[in-house]
Amino acid sequence: MTTFHAVVWLDHQQAKVLQFDAEHVQAEKIKSHSHHTKQHASAVRTEHEFFGEVVDALTGIVEVLVVGSSTAQSDFKHYVEKHRPQAAKAIVGYETVDHPTENQLIAFARKYFVKHDRMAGVPTPT
């Protein structure tokens, strides 16, 4: 499915990636892998692997909205800007939200992108 927009809801344990167009929604869930080791910095490495999988799921998406807890967004934003700067260009916004259903998330993202695209002078694809 070729889509123009995606919304990602994430916390530090999982992410929901919803790619959508006017009629279709494609959902993907990504879970963080926990490595129970005493090795120094294994938690950071695990988080980077998780965030890397999320970014990989966004390949080819033109505009991405990232939502979720403020700390998860901040950590994800830092990771993307430092390690995946090409992907950072597609992320058009970060919004703090609680735990919406997929339908609520899509409705929120559609409303966000209509406003964002209008402000940027870009017609929203249908």
PyMOL commands that set and color helices and strands:
alter all, ss='L'
color gray80, all
select helices_A, chain A and resi 42-57+70-83+85-88+102-120
alter helices_A, ss='H'
color red, helices_A
select strands_A, chain A and resi 5-10+14-20+25-31+63-68+91-96
alter strands_A, ss='S'
color yellow, strands_A
deselect
rebuild
show_as cartoon
